[in-house]
Amino acid sequence: MSDLRHRILLHAYVTEKSMDEMERQNKLEFSVDRRATRAEVKRAVEELYQCKVAKVNIKIVRVGKIATVKFAKEYSSEDIGSRAGVF
């Protein structure tokens, strides 16, 4: 399964807007594989970062597929972002 997690989540997607969402709304953005579904992204994030995901939104942009992940209240997106390499 670890191989699958790393194929689904490519890297953290960092923009000014995503940094604002991380601070205010407890969300992180990831660049994901084009074939990944919401359920696969949720499972990969929960297993890779040992956290609880509340919601996943996916948008398709020119550079690929971007998943916005909202974490449960007991988990901090800033802590998970530091483990994901945002800082």
N, C-alpha and C positions, 0 to 999 in steps of 0.2 A: 504493500500500500504506500510506503514512503516514496517509491518511484513514481506512483500516480500523483501524489500530492505535488511533487516538484514539477510534473508536467502540466498540471492545471494552473498553479500559481507561478507566473513567470517572474514578476518582481513588483515591488511597491511602486505605485504611480504617484509621484509627488508634484503638486502644483501649489500655487498660492491658495487656491480655493480648497484643495484637499487638506492643506494644513489648517485652514480656518475651521473646516468641518471636524477635524481631529480634535481641536481644542473645545469647540462649542457643542458638537453633536455626538461625540464619541464614535466617529466613523473613520475608516481608512479606505483607501482605494488601491486596488491591485490590478495590474495588467495580467489578463488570464488567457488561456488557450481559446481559440475561436470556437472550438467544439464543446467547451465546458458549459454545463447547465448550472442553474442557481443551487440546486441540491449538491452537486459535486463541489462547487466552490465553498459552500457552507461546511461540508464535511472536511474538506482539505484544510481550511483555516482553523477549524476546531481541533483537528488532530495535530496540526503542525505547531500551533501556538498554545495549546491546552487552555482554551477559553470557550465561552458560550456566545454564539452568534444569534442576535435577535432578528436580523433581516438582511437580505442580499438584494441589491438592485444591479442590473447589468445594462450597459449601454454599448452600442457598437459605434466606433469612431473610425476615422481614416487609418489610424495606426494599429487598430485591432479591437479587442474587446476589453472594456474596463468594468470591473466589479466594485461597487461601493458596498462595504460591509459595515453594518451597525452592530456594535457589541452590546451585550447585556450590561445593565447598570453596575454590576459588581466587578466588571473588568474595565480597565483603563486603556483607551486606544493609544495613549502616549506610551505606556509601558510596552504594549504589543508592537507599536511602531518602532520603538528602539530595538526590539528583537528582530524586526523585519528589515532593519537597515535604513530607516528613514532619516535618522539623525547621524 
